[in-house]
Amino acid sequence: MSVRTPGSLRALAARPAAILAAGALIAGCGGAAAADTGHATSAAVHYARTPTSTGPINPNAIPLGDGYVSTTPKVGYVDSCVTKFGAVGGARTDGPWIDTKTKTWSEVTKIHVSGMVHWPDAVYSVKVHGSKRVIKFDDLPVDHTSGTFPIQSSDPAYQYDQNGNHLAKQAFDWVLPLNPKAARKPSCTPGGPIGALDDGVALFNALDGEGRDAGAHEVLDACGGHPNPADIYHHHDVPPCILNKVRNGTTKLVGYALDGYGIYVVKSANGTLPTNTDLDACHGTTSTVQWNGRRQRIYHYVATLEYPYTVGCFHGTPISPGGNGAPSAGGTTTAPPGTPPGSSPPDTGGPTSVPVIPPPSGTPPASGAPPAG
């Protein structure tokens, strides 16, 4: 497994609000929502077909992110420090919610891991000390349940994803800049934590252990989480249990990236989220938001319904995530040489390495990307 070094160092229940809002958008545009009237619609909705194309996102046909992995910042891609991925990892087989012909997936029909496990002693705190923001958390969800992991053989999810990892208490203690600054140039995202969300859970980038679109392939619990081989529970996007708390027509800070910049949910009046083409190569933008207790114009990352979901690269200078980033004792997956101190390996991945998956046909290759296999 090859690794680059960073600058410093859904589900049947998934997003119901966003889905309903998308339905409203369809109706408003004279699309499929009006089909029952028996009359011809006035205009067809032209949905985005790839992570780099324009148009609204159809929750029943979200563009698949497989192959959109780069070694340089690019809109719609993950700039990944890991440049070769294990031949195994993540889900064992594609679920019926993935359409390999159209290269899309449906979060409306995707299943999730069963179970409702409570974590009453979970810890997450954010405090300001001078010019620093200190985030301490044990990586257990503070305001929602998790699914049952390891995934049980009786769980319908098991036929697609046999995640055998556990949720374990971690010890993350991050000191981030209160007012982060742009780095000289953006840097890649590692295979482990890239930030934390306000449910007290670590955020990883959009890739699974095979370098695929984790949001599409991996079967997650009802709040979009699962553990990796280091027993670190994590999200690959901003999950429905957080999205649904944000009112339509508002913007809310929901987490922090390792470079100190905020991660926001931005909802339109009808509840839709921005798309990749609204954002820059790191999946962010500069606009006026609530930050450090007042409204100000700053750079920030933005959640989307489509891959890469949150952070495509680091706009600022990331810290090392620290904590229990290495695999737990007895684990078979180890951090590859060159992994930043304290960071964890990707979700899974064995000793066999394969090149980055090539982009879909007709997509220009990423500049500097490894050769396709």
Buried (B, 14 or more C-beta within 10 A) or exposed (E): BBBBBBBBBBBEBBBBBBBEBBBBBBBEBBBBBBEEEEEEBEEEBEBBBBBBBEBBBBBBBBBBBBBBBBBBBBBBBBBBBBBBBBBBBBBBEBBEBBBEEEBBBBBBBBBBBBBEEEBEEBBBEBEEEEEBBBBBBBBBBBBBBBBBBBBBEEBEBBBBBBBEBEBBBBEBEBEBBBEBEBBEEBBBBBBBBBBBBBBBBBBBBBBBBBBBBBBBBBBBBBBBBBBBBBBBBBBBBBBBBBBBBBEEEEBBBBBBBBBBBBBBBBBEEBBBBBBBBBBBBBBBBEEEBBBEEEEEEBBBBBBBBBBBBBBBBBBBBBBBBBBBBBBBEEBEBBBBEEBBEBBBBBBBBEEEBBBBBBBBEEBEBBEEBBEEE
